[in-house]
Amino acid sequence: MNLWMDLLFGNPIGLMSMIVIFGAIVIMVVLGIMFVKKSSEDR
């Protein structure tokens, strides 16, 4: 776990990659929620 913390916060590249990964997950969740709402409205 300590190695992961050093990788993530020790250098800006690791931090940027984590921001990109979390951003992609958030976008996928938001799109999924919108899709579910849209499909439930059609019924």
Rosetta constraint file for C-alpha pairs under 8 A:
AtomPair CA 1 CA 5 HARMONIC 6.38 0.50
AtomPair CA 2 CA 6 HARMONIC 6.20 0.50
AtomPair CA 3 CA 7 HARMONIC 6.12 0.50
AtomPair CA 4 CA 8 HARMONIC 6.02 0.50
AtomPair CA 5 CA 9 HARMONIC 5.88 0.50
AtomPair CA 5 CA 10 HARMONIC 7.36 0.50
AtomPair CA 6 CA 10 HARMONIC 4.76 0.50
AtomPair CA 6 CA 11 HARMONIC 7.87 0.50
AtomPair CA 7 CA 11 HARMONIC 6.65 0.50
AtomPair CA 7 CA 14 HARMONIC 6.05 0.50
AtomPair CA 8 CA 12 HARMONIC 7.83 0.50
AtomPair CA 8 CA 13 HARMONIC 7.97 0.50
AtomPair CA 8 CA 14 HARMONIC 4.58 0.50
AtomPair CA 8 CA 15 HARMONIC 5.16 0.50
AtomPair CA 8 CA 18 HARMONIC 7.28 0.50
AtomPair CA 9 CA 14 HARMONIC 6.72 0.50
AtomPair CA 9 CA 15 HARMONIC 5.82 0.50
AtomPair CA 10 CA 14 HARMONIC 7.64 0.50
AtomPair CA 11 CA 15 HARMONIC 6.75 0.50
AtomPair CA 12 CA 16 HARMONIC 6.06 0.50
AtomPair CA 13 CA 17 HARMONIC 6.18 0.50
AtomPair CA 14 CA 18 HARMONIC 6.24 0.50
AtomPair CA 15 CA 19 HARMONIC 6.24 0.50
AtomPair CA 16 CA 20 HARMONIC 6.18 0.50
AtomPair CA 17 CA 21 HARMONIC 6.14 0.50
AtomPair CA 18 CA 22 HARMONIC 6.07 0.50
AtomPair CA 19 CA 23 HARMONIC 5.91 0.50
AtomPair CA 20 CA 24 HARMONIC 6.13 0.50
AtomPair CA 21 CA 25 HARMONIC 6.31 0.50
AtomPair CA 22 CA 26 HARMONIC 6.16 0.50
AtomPair CA 23 CA 27 HARMONIC 6.16 0.50
AtomPair CA 24 CA 28 HARMONIC 6.17 0.50
AtomPair CA 25 CA 29 HARMONIC 6.20 0.50
AtomPair CA 26 CA 30 HARMONIC 6.18 0.50
AtomPair CA 27 CA 31 HARMONIC 6.12 0.50
AtomPair CA 28 CA 32 HARMONIC 6.03 0.50
AtomPair CA 29 CA 33 HARMONIC 6.18 0.50
AtomPair CA 30 CA 34 HARMONIC 6.20 0.50
AtomPair CA 31 CA 35 HARMONIC 6.07 0.50
AtomPair CA 32 CA 36 HARMONIC 6.19 0.50
AtomPair CA 33 CA 37 HARMONIC 6.17 0.50
AtomPair CA 34 CA 38 HARMONIC 6.07 0.50
AtomPair CA 35 CA 39 HARMONIC 6.08 0.50
AtomPair CA 36 CA 40 HARMONIC 6.07 0.50
AtomPair CA 37 CA 41 HARMONIC 6.20 0.50
AtomPair CA 38 CA 42 HARMONIC 6.59 0.50
AtomPair CA 39 CA 43 HARMONIC 7.11 0.50
